[in-house]
């Protein structure tokens, strides 16, 4: 038995999320495990750094799996993945790692990007709506970054997730900022932290726009850290603009 680590990207548009699900729903995990079922003597479980929701993309997801067929090399697996996986999943590397490596529990930080465009600046493109979110606002990057700074640090983010109250929501965000990317002709929120809960980034961004539009006060963020009121925030950005950019170990 040996443990393998893979790094891969995927276009989440046609997937019902990362995690394998019963029935015929198409998932990233399901597609990769389908290939591995042809290789090993028993089913193989892929363990990723985290689960992404339906329509969410990844530049560099990390996962590990244990394989009993010890004669197969990392290069062999890489070539099999490159040849047999569908076009919307691309494996970038496969390597043998120590048995104590864990793609989920060894994570130190994750970085996500959220891409968006303003319909005040350009019309919607039917070729971009799977990958970029459109908002109806004039964009002031400095104003958005002032709100971003309220999220930086170690806080209880329970009010900004749909995760169970039984799960600790204390997370540390090391940076969160907005910039305009000239090459992609879109704005990008870049956020890095120790981990993110279910829908957390999409809720943080959506609530930021509520403040940006004058519907909420920025002071409400600190209040929600203290109250952890899960009933207050009812906004969430769509998934299409969200990307897992990098996982650090």
LINFENNOR-V292424 format. One record per pair of residues at least 4 apart in sequence whose ideal C-beta (glycine too) atoms are under 7 Angstrom apart, sorted by the first residue. I is the first residue (numbers start at 0). J is the second residue. D is the distance in Angstrom with one decimal. If there is no record, write none. Layout:
<<I:J:D> <I:J:D>>
This chain:
<<0:65:5.5> <0:67:5.4> <1:66:6.1> <1:69:5.5> <1:95:5.8> <2:63:5.7> <2:65:5.3> <2:96:5.3> <2:98:5.3> <2:100:6.2> <3:63:6.5> <3:64:5.8> <3:66:6.1> <3:73:6.5> <3:76:6.5> <3:93:6.0> <3:94:7.0> <3:95:6.0> <3:96:7.0> <4:61:6.8> <4:63:5.0> <4:94:5.3> <4:96:4.5> <4:100:6.3> <4:102:6.8> <5:62:5.5> <5:90:5.7> <5:92:6.8> <5:93:5.1> <6:59:5.5> <6:61:5.5> <6:91:4.9> <6:92:4.8> <7:60:5.6> <7:88:6.1> <7:89:6.2> <7:90:4.5> <7:91:6.1> <8:57:5.6> <8:58:5.2> <8:59:6.3> <8:60:7.0> <8:89:5.2> <8:91:6.7> <9:27:5.3> <9:56:6.6> <9:57:5.3> <9:60:6.9> <9:87:5.9> <9:88:4.6> <10:56:5.9> <10:87:4.2> <11:51:6.4> <11:54:5.2> <11:55:4.7> <11:56:4.5> <12:54:6.2> <12:129:4.4> <13:25:6.4> <13:87:6.1> <14:25:5.6> <14:26:5.7> <14:27:5.5> <14:53:6.4> <15:20:6.3> <15:24:4.2> <15:25:6.0> <15:26:5.7> <15:53:4.9> <16:26:5.8> <16:50:6.5> <16:51:6.4> <16:52:5.2> <16:53:4.6> <17:26:6.3> <17:27:4.6> <17:28:5.7> <17:47:6.1> <17:50:4.7> <17:51:4.6> <18:26:6.1> <18:28:5.6> <18:50:4.7> <19:26:5.2> <19:28:4.2> <19:29:4.5> <19:32:6.5> <20:24:4.6> <20:26:5.8> <25:29:6.7> <27:31:6.7> <27:88:6.3> <28:32:6.0> <28:45:5.4> <29:33:6.2> <30:84:6.4> <30:85:6.2> <30:88:5.8> <31:35:6.6> <31:45:5.4> <32:36:6.2> <32:43:6.2> <32:45:5.6> <34:79:6.5> <34:80:6.4> <34:83:5.1> <34:84:6.3> <35:39:6.1> <35:43:4.2> <35:64:6.8> <36:42:5.9> <38:68:6.4> <38:71:6.6> <38:79:6.9> <39:43:5.4> <39:66:5.3> <39:67:5.7> <39:68:5.1> <40:67:5.6> <40:68:6.7> <41:67:6.7> <43:64:5.1> <43:66:6.2> <44:64:6.5> <45:62:5.0> <45:64:4.9> <46:62:6.0> <46:63:5.5> <46:64:6.8> <46:102:5.5> <46:103:5.9> <47:60:5.8> <47:61:6.9> <47:62:4.2> <47:102:6.0> <47:103:7.0> <48:60:6.5> <48:61:4.7> <48:62:7.0> <48:102:5.0> <48:103:5.7> <48:106:5.5> <48:109:7.0> <48:246:4.5> <49:103:6.7> <51:55:4.0> <51:57:6.1> <51:243:6.0> <52:238:5.4> <53:238:6.3> <54:238:3.9> <54:239:5.2> <55:238:5.0> <55:241:4.7> <56:242:4.7> <57:242:6.6> <57:243:4.1> <58:242:5.9> <58:243:6.6> <58:244:5.1> <59:244:6.8> <59:245:5.4> <59:246:6.6> <60:243:5.8> <61:102:5.0> <61:246:4.6> <62:102:5.1> <63:96:6.8> <63:100:6.1> <63:101:6.8> <63:102:4.5> <66:71:6.8> <71:75:4.9> <71:76:6.2> <73:77:6.2> <73:93:4.5> <73:94:5.2> <73:95:5.5> <74:78:6.5> <75:79:6.4> <76:80:6.3> <76:93:4.7> <77:81:6.3> <77:90:6.3> <77:93:4.3> <78:82:6.2> <79:83:5.8> <80:84:5.3> <80:90:4.0> <80:93:6.9> <81:90:6.2> <84:88:4.6> <84:90:6.6> <96:100:4.1> <100:105:6.4> <101:105:4.9> <105:248:5.1> <106:194:6.8> <106:246:5.9> <106:248:6.4> <107:247:4.8> <107:248:5.9> <108:173:6.9> <108:191:5.7> <108:192:6.5> <108:193:6.0> <108:247:4.3> <109:192:6.7> <109:194:6.4> <109:195:6.6> <109:243:6.9> <109:246:5.4> <110:189:6.8> <110:190:7.0> <110:191:4.3> <110:244:4.4> <110:245:4.5> <111:190:5.3> <111:195:6.9> <111:200:5.4> <111:241:6.4> <111:242:6.5> <111:243:5.9> <111:244:6.0> <112:187:5.2> <112:188:6.8> <112:189:5.6> <112:242:4.6> <112:244:5.0> <113:187:6.9> <113:188:4.2> <113:200:6.4> <113:204:5.5> <113:236:7.0> <113:240:5.0> <113:241:5.4> <114:130:6.9> <114:131:4.8> <114:132:6.9> <114:185:5.0> <114:187:5.3> <114:240:4.6> <114:242:7.0> <115:131:6.2> <115:132:4.4> <115:133:6.9> <115:134:5.5> <115:185:6.3> <115:186:5.3> <115:240:5.3> <116:120:6.7> <116:121:6.2> <116:131:5.5> <116:133:5.4> <116:185:4.9> <116:186:6.8> <117:134:5.9> <117:136:5.9> <117:137:6.5> <117:138:4.9> <118:122:6.9> <118:123:6.4> <118:133:5.3> <118:135:5.4> <119:136:6.7> <119:137:4.9> <123:128:6.4> <123:133:5.3> <127:131:4.7> <128:239:6.8> <129:239:5.7> <130:239:6.4> <131:185:5.3> <131:240:5.6> <132:236:6.2> <132:237:5.6> <132:239:5.8> <132:240:3.5> <134:208:6.8> <136:211:6.8> <136:212:6.9> <138:186:5.9> <139:143:6.6> <140:144:6.1> <140:177:5.3> <140:178:6.8> <140:179:6.5> <141:145:6.6> <142:211:6.4> <143:147:6.3> <143:177:4.4> <143:207:6.8> <143:211:6.2> <144:148:6.7> <144:176:5.3> <144:177:5.6> <146:207:4.9> <146:210:5.3> <146:211:6.4> <146:217:5.9> <147:175:4.3> <147:176:5.4> <147:177:6.3> <149:217:5.7> <149:220:4.6> <150:172:5.5> <150:175:5.1> <150:203:5.9> <150:220:6.9> <151:172:5.2> <151:174:6.6> <151:175:5.6> <152:171:6.9> <152:172:6.6> <153:169:6.7> <153:171:4.3> <154:224:4.7> <155:168:5.3> <155:169:5.3> <155:224:5.5> <155:227:5.6> <156:160:6.0> <156:168:4.7> <156:170:5.5> <156:196:6.5> <156:199:6.0> <157:164:6.9> <157:168:3.8> <157:227:3.8> <157:229:6.2> <158:223:3.9> <158:226:6.9> <158:227:5.5> <158:228:5.2> <158:229:5.9> <158:231:6.1> <158:232:5.7> <159:199:5.5> <159:202:4.7> <159:203:5.4> <159:206:6.8> <159:232:6.2> <160:168:6.0> <160:196:3.7> <160:197:5.5> <160:198:6.1> <160:199:4.6> <160:202:6.6> <161:197:5.1> <161:198:5.2> <162:166:4.8> <162:168:6.8> <162:196:4.3> <162:197:4.5> <166:196:6.9> <168:196:6.0> <170:192:5.5> <170:193:5.5> <170:194:5.6> <170:195:6.9> <171:192:5.8> <171:193:4.7> <172:190:6.4> <172:192:4.1> <173:191:5.0> <173:192:6.2> <174:191:5.2> <175:190:4.5> <176:189:5.9> <177:186:5.9> <177:188:5.2> <178:187:5.8> <178:189:7.0> <179:186:5.4> <180:185:5.8> <180:187:5.3> <188:204:5.9> <190:200:6.2> <195:199:4.6> <195:200:5.6> <198:202:5.3> <198:235:5.7> <199:203:6.2> <200:204:6.3> <200:241:6.3> <201:205:6.2> <201:235:4.8> <201:236:4.3> <201:238:6.8> <201:241:6.4> <202:206:6.1> <202:232:6.0> <202:234:6.9> <202:235:5.2> <203:207:6.3> <204:208:6.8> <204:236:4.9> <205:209:6.9> <205:234:3.9> <205:235:5.2> <205:236:4.6> <206:210:6.8> <206:215:6.9> <206:232:5.6> <206:234:6.0> <207:211:6.1> <208:212:6.1> <209:214:4.5> <209:215:4.5> <209:234:6.0> <210:215:4.8> <210:216:6.9> <210:217:5.3> <215:219:5.1> <218:222:6.5> <219:223:6.2> <220:224:6.8> <221:225:6.9> <222:226:6.1> <223:228:6.1> <223:231:6.4> <236:240:6.8>>
